[in-house]
Amino acid sequence: MLSVKSITLIILSIFTAEMEAAPAASPEHVHHAHKRDTTCSFPNEDNMVGVYNSKITSNGWAQDGLCTAGSYCQYACKPGYLMGQWNPSVTSYTYPGSQEGGLYCDSNGQLSKPFSNKDYCIEGKGTAKGVNNANSDVAFCQTVLPGNEEMLIPTDISGNGGTNQLAVPGTDYFASTASHFYINAPGVSVEEGCTWGSSSNPYGNWSPYVAGFNMDDNGNTFAKIGWNPIYVASDSPFQNTKPNFGIKITCDDPSKCNGGSCEINPSTHGYNKVQTDDQQSEANGAAWCVITGTDNSGVSIEVFEV
């Protein structure tokens, strides 16, 4: 059974507020910008992924806006990796400190690394992957945390059996938080899906489904899938609209799997329903379920058409 703490870790809120961060304590200098500039350039260090989306102006940073002097600047890492830098003084998942992730751009236009002994991108636990059995590519869009939790970190999974790694944080990650993903419908590109959207289309923060992962110190990987609370809200334009795809979690080793079945199939189970061996749970009116891969075993989220 999952503890309340474990479940809390994999259900993240989405903050939309922006703020100005304070300087990091004695950061290591890693990159210079001209002092006359008001921004710092994206450094593109090992395992970083530049975010270049026509819907935002970030010059590679994983944030909606440039990296300005006097702020922390978030960045994306390749699939399976996590941003390894944030304000060292922030140790709890509370606003506004939860937004102070990334490298620090000081008032002199100097970009600094808060944790000199940590990599820019740290490898996750390696126990989760996405499997796409639909005919078109699927965009898994990871939220930026610590940061403003916009779904800017792209993981594209090709159709017809394609796979890709999904980042799984351990308890040593920022405030023991989980990774959080929005899952777009097959055929929605990462450019369309991996950014704040609008009620015009079920993309981005309006996508039908969400997922989350984290691992505890005993090697248990908690994997959650659920309906997106915004998608199923009473005032949503997609109320009672069944998506044309479903998702399910499976354990790579069934003998090391707690929780049994965990599937969303709107064709067979209905709108805002999950199929699970346990009682259906809800968060903010949205149905979800969890399985646990024990003893460092892997889990997979499978996408399929309905």
GURO-893748 format. One line per 5 residues: number of its first residue (from 1); their letters; for each residue x negated, y negated, z negated of C-alpha. Coordinates in nm, 3 decimals. Layout:
NUM = a = X Y Z ~ ...
END
This chain:
1 = mlsvk = 0.000 0.000 0.000 ~ -0.115 -0.355 0.070 ~ -0.171 -0.588 -0.219 ~ -0.006 -0.930 -0.226 ~ -0.352 -1.083 -0.180
6 = sitli = -0.421 -0.873 0.129 ~ -0.089 -0.966 0.290 ~ -0.144 -1.332 0.205 ~ -0.482 -1.325 0.379 ~ -0.335 -1.218 0.712
11 = ilsif = -0.043 -1.463 0.722 ~ -0.190 -1.804 0.803 ~ -0.016 -2.140 0.831 ~ -0.081 -2.367 1.129 ~ -0.197 -2.714 1.032
16 = taeme = -0.157 -2.992 1.286 ~ -0.298 -3.285 1.088 ~ -0.632 -3.432 1.189 ~ -0.871 -3.592 0.942 ~ -1.218 -3.742 0.913
21 = aapaa = -1.465 -3.514 0.734 ~ -1.735 -3.599 0.482 ~ -2.105 -3.524 0.541 ~ -2.254 -3.185 0.465 ~ -2.511 -3.157 0.188
26 = spehv = -2.871 -3.148 0.320 ~ -2.791 -2.989 0.659 ~ -3.059 -2.857 0.891 ~ -3.112 -3.074 1.198 ~ -3.060 -2.880 1.520
31 = hhahk = -2.972 -3.132 1.791 ~ -3.004 -3.506 1.856 ~ -2.776 -3.747 2.035 ~ -2.876 -4.100 2.129 ~ -2.802 -4.331 1.837
36 = rdttc = -2.610 -4.565 2.062 ~ -2.365 -4.285 2.135 ~ -2.060 -4.227 1.917 ~ -2.039 -3.856 1.999 ~ -2.254 -3.542 1.977
41 = sfpne = -2.290 -3.305 2.273 ~ -2.188 -2.942 2.265 ~ -2.512 -2.746 2.202 ~ -2.405 -2.409 2.352 ~ -2.620 -2.202 2.116
46 = dnmvg = -2.631 -1.821 2.095 ~ -2.287 -1.653 2.126 ~ -2.103 -1.987 2.148 ~ -1.834 -2.024 2.415 ~ -1.761 -2.365 2.559
51 = vynsk = -1.394 -2.459 2.568 ~ -1.318 -2.643 2.891 ~ -0.944 -2.679 2.920 ~ -0.784 -2.942 3.142 ~ -0.518 -2.999 2.875
56 = itsng = -0.769 -3.131 2.619 ~ -1.075 -3.357 2.616 ~ -1.344 -3.185 2.413 ~ -1.653 -3.140 2.636 ~ -1.687 -2.781 2.522
61 = waqdg = -1.591 -2.813 2.154 ~ -1.302 -2.605 2.021 ~ -1.096 -2.904 1.921 ~ -0.863 -3.153 2.084 ~ -1.104 -3.445 2.109
66 = lctag = -1.472 -3.524 2.132 ~ -1.728 -3.455 1.859 ~ -1.746 -3.798 1.699 ~ -1.999 -3.935 1.452 ~ -1.893 -3.881 1.091
71 = sycqy = -1.700 -3.557 1.147 ~ -1.730 -3.181 1.157 ~ -1.700 -3.038 1.508 ~ -1.555 -2.693 1.568 ~ -1.665 -2.449 1.836
76 = ackpg = -1.560 -2.114 1.981 ~ -1.761 -1.791 1.977 ~ -1.746 -1.495 2.211 ~ -1.489 -1.220 2.141 ~ -1.559 -1.031 1.820
81 = ylmgq = -1.757 -1.321 1.669 ~ -1.659 -1.597 1.426 ~ -1.775 -1.955 1.376 ~ -2.046 -1.928 1.110 ~ -2.065 -2.293 0.999
86 = wnpsv = -1.846 -2.515 0.783 ~ -1.868 -2.762 0.496 ~ -2.054 -2.569 0.222 ~ -1.869 -2.754 -0.052 ~ -1.530 -2.623 0.065
91 = tsyty = -1.460 -2.282 -0.090 ~ -1.080 -2.256 -0.083 ~ -0.820 -2.247 0.192 ~ -0.659 -2.577 0.109 ~ -0.601 -2.894 0.310
96 = pgsqe = -0.792 -3.108 0.398 ~ -1.109 -2.904 0.332 ~ -0.980 -2.620 0.549 ~ -1.033 -2.847 0.851 ~ -1.403 -2.910 0.786
101 = gglyc = -1.545 -2.635 1.005 ~ -1.830 -2.637 1.252 ~ -2.142 -2.850 1.291 ~ -2.167 -3.198 1.140 ~ -2.217 -3.504 1.359
106 = dsngq = -2.353 -3.777 1.133 ~ -2.330 -4.155 1.164 ~ -2.667 -4.167 1.341 ~ -2.550 -3.937 1.618 ~ -2.736 -3.635 1.484
111 = lskpf = -2.581 -3.289 1.498 ~ -2.658 -3.073 1.194 ~ -2.616 -2.713 1.082 ~ -2.459 -2.692 0.734 ~ -2.586 -2.338 0.660
116 = snkdy = -2.947 -2.320 0.777 ~ -2.968 -1.949 0.694 ~ -2.657 -1.848 0.895 ~ -2.614 -1.801 1.266 ~ -2.393 -2.032 1.466
121 = ciegk = -2.167 -1.736 1.543 ~ -2.146 -1.439 1.309 ~ -2.035 -1.097 1.422 ~ -1.707 -0.974 1.281 ~ -1.659 -0.629 1.135
126 = gtakg = -1.606 -0.475 1.479 ~ -1.299 -0.277 1.379 ~ -1.033 -0.430 1.606 ~ -0.978 -0.454 1.978 ~ -0.704 -0.551 2.219
131 = vnnan = -0.589 -0.302 2.484 ~ -0.388 -0.433 2.777 ~ -0.170 -0.174 2.949 ~ 0.030 -0.437 3.138 ~ -0.039 -0.511 3.505
136 = sdvaf = -0.165 -0.869 3.450 ~ -0.424 -1.027 3.224 ~ -0.319 -1.117 2.870 ~ -0.448 -1.419 2.675 ~ -0.514 -1.353 2.306
141 = cqtvl = -0.570 -1.703 2.166 ~ -0.748 -1.722 1.830 ~ -0.692 -2.018 1.601 ~ -0.983 -2.235 1.491 ~ -1.037 -2.184 1.117
146 = pgnee = -1.185 -2.367 0.940 ~ -1.046 -2.638 1.163 ~ -0.706 -2.764 1.268 ~ -0.599 -2.406 1.359 ~ -0.523 -2.484 1.719
151 = mlipt = -0.521 -2.165 1.930 ~ -0.820 -2.272 2.142 ~ -1.051 -1.969 2.115 ~ -0.991 -1.759 2.427 ~ -0.997 -1.381 2.454
156 = disgn = -0.888 -1.271 2.799 ~ -0.800 -0.903 2.837 ~ -0.767 -0.769 3.191 ~ -0.466 -0.565 3.292 ~ -0.426 -0.195 3.360
161 = ggtnq = -0.619 -0.071 3.058 ~ -0.864 -0.353 2.996 ~ -1.005 -0.397 2.645 ~ -1.185 -0.666 2.448 ~ -1.304 -0.714 2.093
166 = lavpg = -1.095 -0.911 1.840 ~ -1.273 -1.083 1.551 ~ -1.223 -0.930 1.206 ~ -1.355 -1.138 0.912 ~ -1.476 -0.987 0.586
171 = tdyfa = -1.444 -1.139 0.241 ~ -1.765 -1.334 0.297 ~ -1.598 -1.542 0.567 ~ -1.459 -1.888 0.492 ~ -1.243 -1.865 0.176
176 = stash = -1.181 -1.493 0.251 ~ -0.939 -1.592 0.526 ~ -0.826 -1.376 0.818 ~ -0.844 -1.425 1.191 ~ -0.518 -1.527 1.354
181 = fyina = -0.411 -1.484 1.719 ~ -0.124 -1.593 1.940 ~ -0.040 -1.333 2.205 ~ 0.088 -1.469 2.534 ~ 0.291 -1.284 2.792
186 = pgvsv = 0.105 -1.096 3.070 ~ 0.013 -1.335 3.349 ~ -0.026 -1.644 3.128 ~ -0.384 -1.768 3.168 ~ -0.611 -1.862 2.880
191 = eegct = -0.595 -2.223 3.001 ~ -0.216 -2.221 2.981 ~ -0.190 -2.017 2.662 ~ -0.488 -2.120 2.451 ~ -0.375 -2.468 2.352
196 = wgsss = -0.083 -2.642 2.186 ~ 0.221 -2.595 2.409 ~ 0.573 -2.729 2.425 ~ 0.922 -2.587 2.415 ~ 0.924 -2.591 2.795
201 = npygn = 0.744 -2.255 2.811 ~ 0.679 -1.971 2.565 ~ 0.302 -2.030 2.574 ~ 0.044 -2.117 2.309 ~ 0.203 -2.194 1.974
206 = wspyv = 0.539 -2.106 2.135 ~ 0.423 -1.758 2.242 ~ 0.647 -1.472 2.126 ~ 0.403 -1.282 1.905 ~ 0.120 -1.336 1.656
211 = agfnm = -0.141 -1.108 1.504 ~ -0.395 -1.120 1.222 ~ -0.691 -0.922 1.090 ~ -0.917 -0.906 0.787 ~ -1.127 -0.649 0.602
216 = ddngn = -1.168 -0.608 0.227 ~ -1.480 -0.498 0.043 ~ -1.370 -0.133 0.052 ~ -1.379 -0.109 0.431 ~ -1.001 -0.140 0.481
221 = tfaki = -0.903 -0.330 0.795 ~ -0.559 -0.488 0.762 ~ -0.390 -0.547 1.097 ~ -0.064 -0.737 1.124 ~ 0.163 -0.808 1.420
226 = gwnpi = 0.479 -1.012 1.409 ~ 0.722 -1.233 1.591 ~ 0.615 -1.597 1.603 ~ 0.823 -1.792 1.349 ~ 0.847 -2.089 1.588
231 = yvasd = 0.971 -1.867 1.872 ~ 1.254 -1.718 1.663 ~ 1.349 -2.034 1.470 ~ 1.717 -2.129 1.474 ~ 1.645 -2.441 1.682
236 = spfqn = 1.409 -2.266 1.924 ~ 1.500 -2.282 2.294 ~ 1.398 -1.914 2.308 ~ 1.651 -1.805 2.047 ~ 1.767 -1.451 2.136
241 = tkpnf = 1.544 -1.445 2.445 ~ 1.375 -1.106 2.465 ~ 1.017 -1.117 2.598 ~ 0.926 -0.890 2.888 ~ 0.644 -0.726 2.697
246 = gikit = 0.580 -0.556 2.365 ~ 0.286 -0.485 2.134 ~ 0.193 -0.214 1.888 ~ -0.089 -0.135 1.646 ~ -0.254 0.204 1.646
251 = cddps = -0.540 0.346 1.442 ~ -0.837 0.486 1.633 ~ -0.851 0.769 1.377 ~ -0.497 0.867 1.271 ~ -0.636 1.052 0.969
256 = kcngg = -0.762 0.717 0.834 ~ -0.444 0.519 0.888 ~ -0.205 0.381 0.628 ~ 0.131 0.238 0.726 ~ 0.229 0.470 1.010
261 = scein = 0.400 0.302 1.304 ~ 0.399 -0.072 1.369 ~ 0.549 -0.179 1.701 ~ 0.740 -0.463 1.862 ~ 0.947 -0.349 2.159
266 = psthg = 1.235 -0.591 2.226 ~ 1.382 -0.354 2.484 ~ 1.441 -0.072 2.234 ~ 1.429 -0.241 1.892 ~ 1.590 -0.576 1.974
271 = ynkvq = 1.511 -0.943 1.924 ~ 1.307 -1.034 1.614 ~ 1.280 -0.670 1.509 ~ 0.987 -0.438 1.448 ~ 0.970 -0.061 1.441
276 = tddqq = 0.783 0.058 1.136 ~ 0.772 0.352 0.898 ~ 0.794 0.102 0.614 ~ 1.074 -0.146 0.550 ~ 1.075 -0.437 0.793
281 = seang = 0.926 -0.751 0.641 ~ 0.986 -1.114 0.728 ~ 0.781 -1.432 0.698 ~ 0.955 -1.764 0.771 ~ 1.237 -1.566 0.929
286 = aawcv = 1.009 -1.371 1.163 ~ 0.979 -0.992 1.145 ~ 0.634 -0.836 1.106 ~ 0.458 -0.516 1.005 ~ 0.110 -0.408 0.892
291 = itgtd = -0.108 -0.100 0.918 ~ -0.444 -0.036 0.753 ~ -0.744 0.136 0.902 ~ -0.938 0.280 0.607 ~ -1.304 0.373 0.562
296 = nsgvs = -1.429 0.123 0.825 ~ -1.221 0.287 1.098 ~ -1.093 0.088 1.394 ~ -0.749 -0.040 1.495 ~ -0.612 -0.148 1.832
301 = ievfe = -0.335 -0.382 1.945 ~ -0.183 -0.245 2.263 ~ 0.011 -0.469 2.502 ~ 0.269 -0.307 2.730 ~ 0.542 -0.421 2.966
306 = v = 0.908 -0.351 2.888
END
